[in-house]
Amino acid sequence: MRSPSNSHLHLKSILSLRKSFMASSCAQTDFPQDLDDLLCSDPHTQRQDECSSLTKSNDSTLLLGSPSGYLNGESRIERAWAHWSKLGRPKLIVAPMVDNSELPFRLLCRKYGAEAAYTPMLHSRIFTENEKYRNMEFTTCQEDRPLFVQFCANDPDVLLEAARRVEPYCDYVDLNLGCPQRIARRGNYGAFLMDNLPLVKAIVEKVASNLQVPVSCKIRVFPNLQDTINYARMLEDAGCSLLAVHGRTRDEKDGKKFRANWSAIRAVKNALRIPVLANGNIRHMEDVNNCLQETGVEGVLSAETLLENPALFAGFRTAQWTAGCEESSRDGNLDQADLLVDYLKLCEKYPVPWRMIRSHVHKLLGDWFKIHPHIREDFNAQSKLTFEFLYNMVERLRELQVKIPLYIKDSPASAISSIG
């Protein structure tokens, strides 16, 4: 990995990356067809009977400059808050989303109010072993800060090796302890490490004691509140410097069906001494303010809503979330096609796999495609995408007089709360 130069910090030269990017298919990358199995397999997966020994690490090497090296508990807490303050205490944060929180999308959200962002979840073992995976899945630039780089992992040494590759380019190395999907169950990572807390503790201790950059964690809640609090305290004691809490359990995968439990997040916030973030139920700025007030957390994460409305943190909302407040809402002179054009320009500057671009087009123009499904069919029929095609598609929608504005609510609730 080379040192930062100019504004772009690709892990490999931009020319090489662009070449491989342009050669890729819009429908799939050059990764193996059994990528699902690749992501799940891990030759270093720890057995349950090995976990207790992992909590007693034989590696006593601590870096003087590390967040926890040679520091007692109180000093580590002070260091955690000092770092958070140095970053400006960001409150409006782009959540980690597999294939959807890549550099161009992060920059788009930052343009419209986001103050920090997570990368997509990166697989720690593949990141250490596969140069192409590193070059295609992780890019950043000077404007992309504060930045959380998130990994899934179930091996302390493997995560440490991966984390050392990115620590010069980020503000936190984040451990994904919240992914509830089938692939995470098969690979023994994400929320399924909730069944193996000694291993979780060992992982956090290992990386927190050996990195210059602080370690953060993102979790889901247990069905039992006390279990969640005990879990959070264990992470703090292990060296976690910031905790993001998704207020749903591992089994509550459908965010539209299950409301996030803000009361549980507040209980975690009250039990910890490190900064805490909340994830769940953030659809517009009123939700941001309500969450900050009800939970007392330092900031909020939004995921799915940002995919449809990357301008959420600038106070814009889709028509879906103006119900009941139509009289106080007005056309914000911005729509999702405008945001798509902004995104595409960023993709031209900072190339990413076409599968990510395709996904964002569907998310941003989903409602537009419902009005003119023939344009969606034409889009889906493209075996290879080009920027020229995508810009022309937006023009076709404009010519058909499609107009689905984003709205601004004329009230103090559109501004961020001063709490925190």
Secondary structure in CASP SS format (residue, H / E / C, confidence):
PFRMAT SS
TARGET T0000
AUTHOR 0000-0000-0000
METHOD secondary structure of the structure
MODEL  1
M C 1.00
R C 1.00
S C 1.00
P C 1.00
S E 1.00
N C 1.00
S C 1.00
H E 1.00
L C 1.00
H C 1.00
L C 1.00
K C 1.00
S C 1.00
I H 1.00
L H 1.00
S H 1.00
L H 1.00
R H 1.00
K H 1.00
S H 1.00
F H 1.00
M H 1.00
A H 1.00
S C 1.00
S C 1.00
C C 1.00
A C 1.00
Q C 1.00
T C 1.00
D C 1.00
F C 1.00
P C 1.00
Q C 1.00
D C 1.00
L H 1.00
D H 1.00
D H 1.00
L H 1.00
L H 1.00
C H 1.00
S C 1.00
D C 1.00
P C 1.00
H C 1.00
T C 1.00
Q C 1.00
R C 1.00
Q H 1.00
D H 1.00
E H 1.00
C H 1.00
S H 1.00
S H 1.00
L H 1.00
T C 1.00
K C 1.00
S C 1.00
N C 1.00
D C 1.00
S C 1.00
T C 1.00
L C 1.00
L C 1.00
L C 1.00
G C 1.00
S C 1.00
P C 1.00
S C 1.00
G C 1.00
Y C 1.00
L C 1.00
N C 1.00
G H 1.00
E H 1.00
S H 1.00
R H 1.00
I H 1.00
E H 1.00
R H 1.00
A H 1.00
W H 1.00
A H 1.00
H H 1.00
W H 1.00
S H 1.00
K H 1.00
L C 1.00
G C 1.00
R C 1.00
P C 1.00
K C 1.00
L E 1.00
I E 1.00
V E 1.00
A C 1.00
P C 1.00
M C 1.00
V C 1.00
D C 1.00
N C 1.00
S C 1.00
E C 1.00
L H 1.00
P H 1.00
F H 1.00
R H 1.00
L H 1.00
L H 1.00
C H 1.00
R H 1.00
K H 1.00
Y C 1.00
G C 1.00
A C 1.00
E C 1.00
A E 1.00
A E 1.00
Y E 1.00
T C 1.00
P C 1.00
M C 1.00
L E 1.00
H E 1.00
S H 1.00
R H 1.00
I H 1.00
F H 1.00
T H 1.00
E H 1.00
N C 1.00
E H 1.00
K H 1.00
Y H 1.00
R H 1.00
N H 1.00
M H 1.00
E H 1.00
F C 1.00
T C 1.00
T C 1.00
C E 1.00
Q C 1.00
E C 1.00
D C 1.00
R C 1.00
P C 1.00
L E 1.00
F E 1.00
V E 1.00
Q E 1.00
F E 1.00
C E 1.00
A C 1.00
N C 1.00
D C 1.00
P H 1.00
D H 1.00
V H 1.00
L H 1.00
L H 1.00
E H 1.00
A H 1.00
A H 1.00
R H 1.00
R H 1.00
V H 1.00
E H 1.00
P H 1.00
Y H 1.00
C C 1.00
D C 1.00
Y E 1.00
V E 1.00
D E 1.00
L E 1.00
N E 1.00
L E 1.00
G C 1.00
C C 1.00
P C 1.00
Q C 1.00
R H 1.00
I H 1.00
A H 1.00
R H 1.00
R H 1.00
G H 1.00
N C 1.00
Y C 1.00
G H 1.00
A H 1.00
F H 1.00
L H 1.00
M H 1.00
D H 1.00
N C 1.00
L H 1.00
P H 1.00
L H 1.00
V H 1.00
K H 1.00
A H 1.00
I H 1.00
V H 1.00
E H 1.00
K H 1.00
V H 1.00
A H 1.00
S C 1.00
N C 1.00
L C 1.00
Q C 1.00
V C 1.00
P C 1.00
V E 1.00
S E 1.00
C E 1.00
K E 1.00
I E 1.00
R E 1.00
V C 1.00
F C 1.00
P C 1.00
N C 1.00
L H 1.00
Q H 1.00
D H 1.00
T H 1.00
I H 1.00
N H 1.00
Y H 1.00
A H 1.00
R H 1.00
M H 1.00
L H 1.00
E H 1.00
D H 1.00
A H 1.00
G C 1.00
C C 1.00
S C 1.00
L E 1.00
L E 1.00
A E 1.00
V E 1.00
H E 1.00
G C 1.00
R C 1.00
T C 1.00
R C 1.00
D C 1.00
E C 1.00
K C 1.00
D C 1.00
G C 1.00
K C 1.00
K C 1.00
F C 1.00
R C 1.00
A C 1.00
N C 1.00
W H 1.00
S H 1.00
A H 1.00
I H 1.00
R H 1.00
A H 1.00
V H 1.00
K H 1.00
N H 1.00
A H 1.00
L C 1.00
R C 1.00
I C 1.00
P C 1.00
V E 1.00
L E 1.00
A E 1.00
N E 1.00
G C 1.00
N C 1.00
I C 1.00
R C 1.00
H C 1.00
M H 1.00
E H 1.00
D H 1.00
V H 1.00
N H 1.00
N H 1.00
C H 1.00
L H 1.00
Q H 1.00
E H 1.00
T H 1.00
G C 1.00
V C 1.00
E C 1.00
G E 1.00
V E 1.00
L E 1.00
S E 1.00
A C 1.00
E H 1.00
T H 1.00
L H 1.00
L H 1.00
E H 1.00
N C 1.00
P C 1.00
A C 1.00
L H 1.00
F H 1.00
A H 1.00
G C 1.00
F E 1.00
R E 1.00
T C 1.00
A H 1.00
Q H 1.00
W H 1.00
T C 1.00
A C 1.00
G C 1.00
C C 1.00
E H 1.00
E H 1.00
S H 1.00
S E 1.00
R E 1.00
D E 1.00
G E 1.00
N E 1.00
L E 1.00
D E 1.00
Q H 1.00
A H 1.00
D H 1.00
L H 1.00
L H 1.00
V H 1.00
D H 1.00
Y H 1.00
L H 1.00
K H 1.00
L H 1.00
C H 1.00
E H 1.00
K H 1.00
Y C 1.00
P C 1.00
V C 1.00
P C 1.00
W H 1.00
R H 1.00
M H 1.00
I H 1.00
R H 1.00
S H 1.00
H H 1.00
V H 1.00
H H 1.00
K H 1.00
L H 1.00
L H 1.00
G H 1.00
D H 1.00
W H 1.00
F H 1.00
K H 1.00
I H 1.00
H C 1.00
P H 1.00
H H 1.00
I H 1.00
R H 1.00
E H 1.00
D H 1.00
F H 1.00
N H 1.00
A C 1.00
Q C 1.00
S C 1.00
K C 1.00
L C 1.00
T C 1.00
F H 1.00
E H 1.00
F H 1.00
L H 1.00
Y H 1.00
N H 1.00
M H 1.00
V H 1.00
E H 1.00
R H 1.00
L H 1.00
R H 1.00
E H 1.00
L C 1.00
Q C 1.00
V C 1.00
K C 1.00
I C 1.00
P E 1.00
L E 1.00
Y E 1.00
I E 1.00
K E 1.00
D C 1.00
S C 1.00
P H 1.00
A H 1.00
S H 1.00
A C 1.00
I C 1.00
S C 1.00
S C 1.00
I C 1.00
G C 1.00
END
